[in-house]
Amino acid sequence: MDDQTRIELEAAAFRRLRQHLMEERTDVQNIDIMNLAGFCRNCLSRWYQEAANARGIDMDKEQAREIFYGMPMSEWKANYQTDASPDTQAAFEKSFSENVGSKG
């Protein structure tokens, strides 16, 4: 497989992951994804921002989140985010510390 085909396949897989998380599984909370997998939608948008910045594209966290979420973060939260239990929040603190730390 040539590099261009590999890049196109990776991009297609990323777009499919984004569609799954943003359109098909809006019921799955970021905190639950982070607790199980060590990353969430916000991590994906941060990685997108970091990739843009590395290529000289000026993009801040909120711009990246709006691109990734397809709407402002405040709108996403109002439409889809639910309250997390104290146990879930405690698990998140541990997962965030281990997986994101000072990067976030």
Secondary structure, DSSP 8 states (H G I E B T S, - for coil): --HHHHHHHHHHHHHHHHHIIIII-TTS-HHHHHHHHS--HHHHHHHHHHHHHHTT----HHHHHHHHHSS-HHHHHHHH-----HHHHHHHHHHHHHHTGGG-
